[in-house]
Amino acid sequence: MTLPGSPHLVRLAGELRLDGHSLVDLAHRFGTPLFVYSQAAMLSAVAAYHQALQGRPHLVCYAMKANSSLAVLQTFARAGCGFDIVSVGELERVLAAGGSAAKTVFSGVGKKRDEMARALEAGVRCFNVESHGELVRLDEVARAHGKLARVSLRVNPDVDAGTHPYISTGLKGNKFGIAHHEALDAYRHAAALPGLEVVGIDCHIGSQIVQIAPYLDALDRLLDLVEAVEREGLVIHHVDVGGGLGITYTDEAPPAADALVGALLARLDSRGHGWREVLFEPGRSLVGNAGVLLTEVQYLKRGPTKNFCIVDAAMNDLLRPAMYEAWMAIEPCRQRDGIAAETWDVVGPVCESGDWLGRDRRLAISEGDTLAVLSAGAYGMAMASNYNTRPRAAEIMLVGDQAHLIREREPIQALMSGERLL
Ligand SMILES: *Cc1c(COP(=O)(O)O)cnc(C)c1O
């Protein structure tokens, strides 16, 4: 059978294996719920970007909000990546994982003064600035600390990425970026502020994008601006086209990373901008299909209109289905003979009707079986919470024939630390 997503995940003799490791065995050894990642899958995903960019000045900044576990960051830092961060907490994680501030770009609409000061002190590569107010504030903070802040303006190119409204970010009605028609003025403003140095331009038009065309439209809009800005004597060193490339959850057919990169480089060349440094900020496409979430079936509860398969993972472990009604494949880790497939809603123990991982799934299962939710490497653990006072899951990274525990299951005591009785 073909599984959506990663070629690293195969079913052999009825048993699901990730990089050769039996998922049932990992579940029994480390307990559930459990995130399992293939380091090889992450490395091959980033190699696709790097190979397509070979011979060009470039930097791939992993958008770490997709999965910010330290061993994941370490993997990408060693592979030569920079990082796209959206908080000072993410910056501290980059540094703790051995990443370089000089290769880190700082995105986000709501940067606070203390975050700016810490990022300046650490020496981030640039701030992706999203408003006039942020330019003013960053200039003040930089001057107060005797620093010069390198800035790129995040432009909202007003293109439709054709994706879910919650993950579409490049349209006029979004909170993100500076409107295209105001961007030239914002560059003049930035150039006039003594604490700032203009170095680049960026955009990020959305997530889970499965077409190349919206990227080309966005790049064209950026290059129009670059030309207008440079006519006024400013220099734009790099063009950052953001992230957002989709992955296969079910039957989506996103372009391969090298096809996307190739198309964008060709457009840069044809418009005479081929010499410029290009930055990418991929998140999901580097980690999404590299991970699965393992969970154990607790109860099979049959009802008059619905059958519920109650598992030990829930919306606090994997929020995407509840938050975006995202469809994620669910597979038994070991196929069973002699049990008929039935239709199940796969739900967690959290006290919310929105707590489901999959609806109307045909599964041949019994209590105690291990299920795998596929393509769970991105926006899984990173969005996990302690709702219902549930400890967060453990995480495993597969490296060759080794299974490394990269995050312990959270002890319940840790959930109460920092709290005080009256
Ligand atoms: C979330 C985000 C990304 C990464 O998006 P993916 O869809 O995970 O690739 C890149 N840049 C910015 C500014 C983001 O907010």
Ligand as a Chemical Component Dictionary entry (heavy atoms), coordinates in Angstrom:
data_LIG
# 
_chem_comp.id                   LIG 
_chem_comp.type                 NON-POLYMER 
_chem_comp.pdbx_formal_charge   0 
_chem_comp.three_letter_code    LIG 
# 
loop_
_chem_comp_atom.comp_id 
_chem_comp_atom.atom_id 
_chem_comp_atom.alt_atom_id 
_chem_comp_atom.type_symbol 
_chem_comp_atom.charge 
_chem_comp_atom.model_Cartn_x 
_chem_comp_atom.model_Cartn_y 
_chem_comp_atom.model_Cartn_z 
_chem_comp_atom.pdbx_ordinal 
LIG C1 C1 C 0 5.186 30.172 9.704 1  
LIG C2 C2 C 0 6.162 30.976 8.926 2  
LIG C3 C3 C 0 7.012 30.344 8.017 3  
LIG C4 C4 C 0 6.965 28.869 7.729 4  
LIG O1 O1 O 0 5.761 28.433 7.176 5  
LIG P1 P1 P 0 5.633 26.904 6.702 6  
LIG O2 O2 O 0 4.275 26.834 6.116 7  
LIG O3 O3 O 0 5.761 26.049 7.906 8  
LIG O4 O4 O 0 6.713 26.648 5.715 9  
LIG C5 C5 C 0 7.943 31.122 7.355 10 
LIG N1 N1 N 0 8.015 32.477 7.560 11 
LIG C6 C6 C 0 7.204 33.103 8.427 12 
LIG C7 C7 C 0 7.340 34.566 8.620 13 
LIG C8 C8 C 0 6.240 32.384 9.135 14 
LIG O5 O5 O 0 5.435 33.016 9.981 15 
# 
loop_
_chem_comp_bond.comp_id 
_chem_comp_bond.atom_id_1 
_chem_comp_bond.atom_id_2 
_chem_comp_bond.value_order 
_chem_comp_bond.pdbx_ordinal 
LIG C1 C2 SING 1  
LIG C2 C3 SING 2  
LIG C2 C8 DOUB 3  
LIG C3 C4 SING 4  
LIG C3 C5 DOUB 5  
LIG C4 O1 SING 6  
LIG O1 P1 SING 7  
LIG P1 O2 DOUB 8  
LIG P1 O3 SING 9  
LIG P1 O4 SING 10 
LIG C5 N1 SING 11 
LIG N1 C6 DOUB 12 
LIG C6 C7 SING 13 
LIG C6 C8 SING 14 
LIG C8 O5 SING 15 
# 
